[in-house]
Amino acid sequence: MKKGSFCLIILAVLLSVKVVYGAESYHETISRCFFVYAPISEVGKEIQSQQIVLYAQKRFAYIGGYTKANMNNPEFTKVFEGNMKVNKQKGIALQNRLRKAIQSEDSDAFNQVMNTARKCDKQLGIGSEDIPIP
């Protein structure tokens, strides 16, 4: 085997390892998406929008089931608690953006927030057909 071919093989292996280990775990996705859906639910309650609250509740049912099933899983607990501060801060920022978008009737800003939720839906395998309309 030529030296150049060997280097290419090593490079390919290193890149594939980075792709595998650099990807977000399902536990991380659950943790992050919890803090996407929670602020959506809170804003829905504040403005008394049953459509928004129901949208979030469906997702909480899925996340709640997963969380309950993994409650005794130390890896899940470690990931959830380890990411809590950052995810909570992002959730608060998302809640403020959603609240402002609704108050100012800014459909583009509303859709940007809901695109974050759509991304979670897709990663969790949840249909996004019921995304509320601003």
Secondary structure, 3 states (H helix, E strand, C coil): CCHHHHHHHHHHHHHHHHHHHHCCCHHHHHHHHHHHHHHHHHHHHHCCCHHHHHHHHHHHHHHHHHHHHCCCCHHHHHHHHHHHHHHHHHHHHHHHHHHHHHHCCCHHHHHHHHHHHHHHHHHHCCCCCCCCCC
